[in-house]
Amino acid sequence: MLLHLSTWQEVEAYLQQSQGIIFPIGSTEQHGPTGLIGTDAICAESIARGVGEATQAIVAPTINVGMALHHTAFPGTISLRPSTMIQVVKEYVTCLTKAGFTKFYFINGHGGNMATLKAAFSETYADLVDLQIPNADKVKCKLGNWFMCSTVYNLAKELYGNQEGSHATPSEVALTQYIYPESIKQAELSEEVASGHKIYGAADFRKQYPDGRMGSNPDLATPEHGKQFYDAAVKELSNDYLRFLSEE
């Protein structure tokens, strides 16, 4: 059930059965020579919809832009500052808490969002109490990073070994190839790929990682691999979401 394709009456009826909602969140940023700029949002959205179908949960509209300031030296990247992203998450959760939702499960596709999301959850809990919103004490937010699922990690290790890398990875590129086979990109990749450098500002990031990759070989990706990653992530996150719903 997709929130943006539902009526308010349908949402009201849903809330009689469940107070849980799934939030896909990703990023709009460079993903190397062959990765789509929307990779992180595409992956999060597709998996979230799969989890929604498997668990009969309502799925909120995708938050497509995340915290990607270190990628902004590459054309096409759009980023929120951490403070802006925290405010966005707080306002989304506050609106839906007023409607009756209390369990917010964020399916995340971008590692750079993780610290900001955790900070946003802490600020949200405090704000809801300060605003004296009913059920504020029942609100819980949880982060589910699809790329950190144990089944996904093990599959990537099996398929790609140390060529998985940590950005513009073959696993995430494969997933986008499965979802959008008509948008598969081809480009010549250098055999040498940078890895192991610390992340600072955008200009330094592009200097250290000139083609946008971080130790990865996305040439190994295939749509068939993408289907395997999709199935693994949907299954693992569906089980995690249901456990989250059952928490008191």
Phi, psi and chi 1 to 4 in degrees:
 res  aa     phi    psi   chi1   chi2   chi3   chi4
   1 MET       -  119.8 -177.7  176.9  176.2      -
   2 LEU   -98.0  128.4  -57.8  179.7      -      -
   3 LEU   -57.4  -43.2 -179.4   65.6      -      -
   4 HIS   -74.8  -10.1   68.7  -74.0      -      -
   5 LEU  -108.9   16.8  -63.1 -178.0      -      -
   6 SER  -112.3  161.8  -55.6      -      -      -
   7 THR   -96.2  166.0   66.1      -      -      -
   8 TRP   -65.3  -30.5   70.4  -97.4      -      -
   9 GLN   -66.6  -37.7  -64.9   99.8  -37.5      -
  10 GLU   -66.9  -38.3  -70.3  173.5  -41.8      -
  11 VAL   -67.1  -40.8  176.1      -      -      -
  12 GLU   -61.3  -41.0 -169.5  168.1   68.7      -
  13 ALA   -67.5  -39.8      -      -      -      -
  14 TYR   -58.2  -42.4  171.0   88.0      -      -
  15 LEU   -64.9  -17.3  -77.0  163.8      -      -
  16 GLN   -72.6  -20.8  -59.2  -56.8  -50.8      -
  17 GLN  -106.0  -32.5  -53.2  -61.0  -39.3      -
  18 SER  -152.6  146.9  175.3      -      -      -
  19 GLN  -112.8   18.2  -68.7   74.9   53.7      -
  20 GLY   -97.3  147.0      -      -      -      -
  21 ILE  -144.4  144.3 -174.0  167.4      -      -
  22 ILE  -104.0  131.2  -65.1  170.3      -      -
  23 PHE  -115.8  110.2 -103.8  108.4      -      -
  24 PRO   -77.1  137.4   -2.0   15.9      -      -
  25 ILE  -142.6  135.2 -176.4  166.5      -      -
  26 GLY  -140.3 -134.8      -      -      -      -
  27 SER  -161.0  160.3 -175.4      -      -      -
  28 THR  -121.0   95.1  -60.9      -      -      -
  29 GLU  -153.2  160.5   65.2 -175.3   43.8      -
  30 GLN   -59.2  143.6   70.6   83.2   17.6      -
  31 HIS  -133.7   47.9  -89.4   79.9      -      -
  32 GLY    76.7 -176.4      -      -      -      -
  33 PRO   -66.2  -23.2  -21.6   33.9      -      -
  34 THR  -120.6   -4.2   58.5      -      -      -
  35 GLY   -90.3  139.7      -      -      -      -
  36 LEU   -70.0  143.1  -54.5  179.6      -      -
  37 ILE   -61.7  -29.7  -74.4  175.4      -      -
  38 GLY   -89.2   12.7      -      -      -      -
  39 THR   -47.5  -52.7  -69.3      -      -      -
  40 ASP   -64.9  -37.0  -69.1  -17.6      -      -
  41 ALA   -74.1  -39.6      -      -      -      -
  42 ILE   -60.3  -46.8  -68.9  166.6      -      -
  43 CYS   -63.9  -47.2  -67.6      -      -      -
  44 ALA   -62.3  -43.4      -      -      -      -
  45 GLU   -65.4  -45.2  179.5  174.2  -85.3      -
  46 SER   -65.4  -41.9   64.3      -      -      -
  47 ILE   -68.6  -40.7  -68.8  168.2      -      -
  48 ALA   -60.2  -41.9      -      -      -      -
  49 ARG   -65.4  -37.3  -69.0 -173.5  177.2 -166.8
  50 GLY   -64.1  -41.7      -      -      -      -
  51 VAL   -65.6  -40.1  172.8      -      -      -
  52 GLY   -59.7  -42.8      -      -      -      -
  53 GLU   -66.5  -40.8  -69.2  176.3    5.1      -
  54 ALA   -70.0  -28.6      -      -      -      -
  55 THR  -112.8    1.4   62.8      -      -      -
  56 GLN    60.4   36.1  -60.2  -60.3  -59.7      -
  57 ALA   -98.1  155.6      -      -      -      -
  58 ILE   -84.0  140.5 -163.3  165.1      -      -
  59 VAL  -116.7  124.5  179.9      -      -      -
  60 ALA   -77.0  163.0      -      -      -      -
  61 PRO   -59.0  144.0  -24.4   34.5      -      -
  62 THR   -68.2  135.2  -56.6      -      -      -
  63 ILE   -86.8  102.5  -58.6  174.7      -      -
  64 ASN   -82.0  -24.7  -70.4  -75.7      -      -
  65 VAL  -108.7  127.9  178.3      -      -      -
  66 GLY  -121.8 -153.2      -      -      -      -
  67 MET   -95.8   98.9 -152.2  -55.4  -71.1      -
  68 ALA  -135.0   37.1      -      -      -      -
  69 LEU   -58.1  -32.8  -68.9  173.3      -      -
  70 HIS   -72.1   -9.9   51.3  -67.1      -      -
  71 HIS  -100.4    1.0  -69.3  -66.1      -      -
  72 THR   -74.6   -3.4   52.5      -      -      -
  73 ALA   -80.1   -5.4      -      -      -      -
  74 PHE  -102.1  130.9  -67.8   86.9      -      -
  75 PRO   -58.9  138.7  -22.8   33.1      -      -
  76 GLY   101.4  -20.3      -      -      -      -
  77 THR   -70.2  136.5  -63.1      -      -      -
  78 ILE  -123.8  135.0  -54.5  172.0      -      -
  79 SER  -137.0  150.6 -179.8      -      -      -
  80 LEU   -99.1  147.8  -60.0  176.6      -      -
  81 ARG   -70.0  154.0  -68.6  177.0 -179.0  -87.7
  82 PRO   -53.3  -41.7  -29.0   36.4      -      -
  83 SER   -63.5  -36.6   55.2      -      -      -
  84 THR   -69.4  -43.2  -54.4      -      -      -
  85 MET   -64.5  -39.1 -174.8  172.2  156.6      -
  86 ILE   -59.7  -43.6  -72.2  171.1      -      -
  87 GLN   -64.6  -41.0 -168.4   63.1   32.8      -
  88 VAL   -60.0  -49.3  168.1      -      -      -
  89 VAL   -62.2  -44.0  171.0      -      -      -
  90 LYS   -58.9  -44.2  -74.2 -161.6  -59.9 -178.9
  91 GLU   -71.1  -37.3  -65.5 -165.5   12.3      -
  92 TYR   -60.4  -51.0  -84.2   32.6      -      -
  93 VAL   -66.2  -39.3  172.6      -      -      -
  94 THR   -61.6  -45.7  -61.8      -      -      -
  95 CYS   -58.7  -44.8  -74.4      -      -      -
  96 LEU   -76.5  -27.9  -68.7  170.1      -      -
  97 THR   -64.3  -40.8  -60.8      -      -      -
  98 LYS   -60.1  -29.7  -69.9  177.0  180.0  177.8
  99 ALA   -78.9  -20.2      -      -      -      -
 100 GLY   125.5   -2.8      -      -      -      -
 101 PHE   -76.2  143.9  -70.3   95.4      -      -
 102 THR  -132.8  -16.4   58.0      -      -      -
 103 LYS  -117.2  113.2  -65.8  -69.0 -174.9   68.8
 104 PHE  -114.7  113.3  -61.6   85.6      -      -
 105 TYR  -111.1  109.3 -169.6   78.5      -      -
 106 PHE   -93.4  115.9  -74.3   75.4      -      -
 107 ILE   -94.1  113.1  -66.8 -176.1      -      -
 108 ASN  -108.2  140.0  176.8   43.6      -      -
 109 GLY  -113.8    6.8      -      -      -      -
 110 HIS  -137.8  121.2  174.2   48.2      -      -
 111 GLY   -60.1  -32.5      -      -      -      -
 112 GLY   -67.6  -11.6      -      -      -      -
 113 ASN   -85.1  -17.7  -72.7  -19.2      -      -
 114 MET   -62.5  -49.9  -67.9  167.3   60.4      -
 115 ALA   -63.6  -41.1      -      -      -      -
 116 THR   -67.0  -39.9  -57.9      -      -      -
 117 LEU   -63.3  -42.3  -79.3  170.8      -      -
 118 LYS   -63.8  -38.6  -70.2  177.2 -179.1  178.8
 119 ALA   -66.2  -39.1      -      -      -      -
 120 ALA   -62.9  -39.1      -      -      -      -
 121 PHE   -62.1  -44.5  -63.4  163.6      -      -
 122 SER   -62.9  -43.5  -66.1      -      -      -
 123 GLU   -66.7  -36.2  -70.9 -154.6   17.0      -
 124 THR   -63.1  -46.9  -62.2      -      -      -
 125 TYR   -56.5  -44.3  -59.8  142.4      -      -
 126 ALA   -66.4  -43.0      -      -      -      -
 127 ASP   -64.7  -40.2  -80.6    5.4      -      -
 128 LEU   -63.0  -38.7  -69.0  174.6      -      -
 129 VAL   -67.5  -45.1  172.3      -      -      -
 130 ASP   -60.8  -34.5  -70.2  -14.6      -      -
 131 LEU   -81.5   -5.5  -67.5  169.6      -      -
 132 GLN    56.7   42.3  -62.6 -176.6  -28.5      -
 133 ILE   -79.3  131.2  -65.8  175.2      -      -
 134 PRO   -54.5  142.5  -25.7   34.5      -      -
 135 ASN    70.6   10.5  -68.7  -33.8      -      -
 136 ALA   -56.5  -35.8      -      -      -      -
 137 ASP   -72.4  -12.6   59.7  -33.3      -      -
 138 LYS   -95.9   -9.2  -64.0 -179.0 -179.7  178.2
 139 VAL   -72.2  131.2  170.0      -      -      -
 140 LYS  -135.9  138.6  -66.7 -177.9  178.9  179.3
 141 CYS  -118.9  139.3  -59.2      -      -      -
 142 LYS  -134.6  145.5 -175.0  169.8 -176.0 -179.8
 143 LEU  -105.4  124.6 -176.7   57.3      -      -
 144 GLY  -119.6  104.8      -      -      -      -
 145 ASN   -89.9  112.2  -56.0  -63.6      -      -
 146 TRP   -61.0  -35.8   80.2  -93.0      -      -
 147 PHE   -73.9  -10.8   49.8   89.4      -      -
 148 MET  -102.5    3.8  -66.6  179.8   69.9      -
 149 CYS   -58.2  138.7  -70.2      -      -      -
 150 SER   -60.9  -38.8   60.5      -      -      -
 151 THR   -67.9  -36.1   49.7      -      -      -
 152 VAL   -68.0  -46.5  168.2      -      -      -
 153 TYR   -57.9  -46.9  174.6   84.3      -      -
 154 ASN   -66.4  -37.8  -69.5  -27.1      -      -
 155 LEU   -66.3  -42.8  179.0   59.2      -      -
 156 ALA   -62.6  -40.4      -      -      -      -
 157 LYS   -64.1  -40.4 -173.1  174.6 -178.1  180.0
 158 GLU   -66.7  -42.0  174.7 -172.4  -26.4      -
 159 LEU   -80.3  -36.2  -68.1  173.5      -      -
 160 TYR  -123.7  -12.6  -48.6  127.8      -      -
 161 GLY    57.8 -136.7      -      -      -      -
 162 ASN   -79.6    3.0   61.1    8.1      -      -
 163 GLN   -88.7    3.0  -65.8 -172.0   80.7      -
 164 GLU   -66.2  -41.4  166.0   71.8   -7.7      -
 165 GLY    66.2 -159.8      -      -      -      -
 166 SER  -133.0   -1.6   56.5      -      -      -
 167 HIS  -154.0  144.9 -177.1   66.4      -      -
 168 ALA    55.2   45.8      -      -      -      -
 169 THR   -76.5  153.3   62.6      -      -      -
 170 PRO   -62.3  -29.1   15.6  -27.5      -      -
 171 SER   -66.3  -47.0   60.1      -      -      -
 172 GLU   -72.1  -35.8   60.9 -174.6  -14.1      -
 173 VAL   -64.8  -40.9  169.8      -      -      -
 174 ALA   -60.2  -40.7      -      -      -      -
 175 LEU   -63.5  -42.1 -176.0   50.1      -      -
 176 THR   -67.2  -32.6   64.2      -      -      -
 177 GLN   -65.8  -36.2  -70.9  179.1  -11.7      -
 178 TYR   -67.8  -40.4  166.9   62.5      -      -
 179 ILE   -76.7  -40.5  -60.6  162.7      -      -
 180 TYR  -126.6   69.9  -72.5  112.5      -      -
 181 PRO   -61.5  -22.9   21.9  -33.4      -      -
 182 GLU   -76.4   -7.9   70.9  -82.1   10.5      -
 183 SER  -115.9   22.7  -64.4      -      -      -
 184 ILE   -67.5  131.2  -66.1  174.4      -      -
 185 LYS  -105.5  149.0  -52.3  -64.2 -177.5 -179.7
 186 GLN  -124.0  139.0  -58.0  -68.8  -24.7      -
 187 ALA  -160.8  153.8      -      -      -      -
 188 GLU   -81.0  125.5 -169.9  165.6  -22.5      -
 189 LEU  -104.5  139.1  -58.0  178.8      -      -
 190 SER   -69.7  148.2   61.6      -      -      -
 191 GLU   -67.0  -32.9  -69.3 -173.0   14.1      -
 192 GLU   -86.7  130.0  -64.9  -65.9  -36.9      -
 193 VAL  -133.0  133.9   55.8      -      -      -
 194 ALA   -70.8  150.4      -      -      -      -
 195 SER  -160.5  159.8   64.2      -      -      -
 196 GLY    84.7   -1.1      -      -      -      -
 197 HIS   -83.7  144.0  -58.4  -70.1      -      -
 198 LYS   -69.0  154.1  -66.7 -176.1 -179.5  -62.6
 199 ILE   -98.4  121.8  -63.6  175.9      -      -
 200 TYR  -120.6 -123.5  -64.2  107.9      -      -
 201 GLY   -82.8  175.2      -      -      -      -
 202 ALA   -63.8  -44.5      -      -      -      -
 203 ALA   -64.0  -41.2      -      -      -      -
 204 ASP   -66.2  -38.7 -175.5   72.9      -      -
 205 PHE   -60.1  -46.3 -175.0   95.9      -      -
 206 ARG   -67.2  -33.6 -178.7  154.3 -176.7  177.4
 207 LYS   -64.7  -43.5  177.3 -177.5  176.2 -177.7
 208 GLN   -77.3  -31.9  -59.4  -65.3  -12.5      -
 209 TYR  -125.1   75.0  -60.3  101.1      -      -
 210 PRO   -62.6  -28.2   18.0  -30.4      -      -
 211 ASP  -103.5    5.6   73.0   -7.9      -      -
 212 GLY    92.4  -15.1      -      -      -      -
 213 ARG   -81.9  152.6  -66.2 -177.6  -67.3  153.3
 214 MET  -125.3   87.4  -61.4  177.6   71.4      -
 215 GLY    67.8   17.8      -      -      -      -
 216 SER  -110.5  158.6   62.1      -      -      -
 217 ASN  -127.6   83.3 -178.3    6.1      -      -
 218 PRO   -67.5   -9.1   22.0  -32.1      -      -
 219 ASP   -62.3  -18.7  -92.8   -6.8      -      -
 220 LEU   -78.9  -12.3  -59.6  175.3      -      -
 221 ALA   -71.4  145.4      -      -      -      -
 222 THR  -140.7  155.9   69.5      -      -      -
 223 PRO   -60.0  -32.3  -23.7   34.0      -      -
 224 GLU   -65.4  -39.9  -68.2   73.3   24.9      -
 225 HIS   -62.5  -40.5  -69.7  168.4      -      -
 226 GLY   -58.1  -39.6      -      -      -      -
 227 LYS   -62.9  -39.0  175.5   65.2  162.0   57.0
 228 GLN   -65.4  -42.3  -65.9  179.2   60.9      -
 229 PHE   -65.0  -40.4  -74.1  114.8      -      -
 230 TYR   -60.8  -50.6  172.5   84.4      -      -
 231 ASP   -61.1  -42.2  -71.4  -18.2      -      -
 232 ALA   -65.2  -45.2      -      -      -      -
 233 ALA   -68.1  -42.4      -      -      -      -
 234 VAL   -61.5  -43.5  167.0      -      -      -
 235 LYS   -64.4  -48.3 -178.3  177.0 -179.7  179.3
 236 GLU   -67.9  -42.4 -171.9  164.7  -27.5      -
 237 LEU   -73.5  -29.7  -68.3  177.9      -      -
 238 SER   -62.3  -45.1  -66.5      -      -      -
 239 ASN   -63.5  -39.0  -69.6  -25.9      -      -
 240 ASP   -68.0  -39.9 -168.4   53.9      -      -
 241 TYR   -63.2  -43.1  173.2   71.1      -      -
 242 LEU   -65.4  -36.6  -67.7  174.5      -      -
 243 ARG   -64.4  -40.1  -76.3 -166.8  -63.6  -89.4
 244 PHE   -62.3  -41.8  175.9   53.3      -      -
 245 LEU   -62.9  -32.9  -79.4 -170.9      -      -
 246 SER   -80.9   -8.8   67.3      -      -      -
 247 GLU   -67.1  140.4  -68.3  178.5    6.0      -
 248 GLU   -77.8      -  -69.5  -62.8  -28.9      -
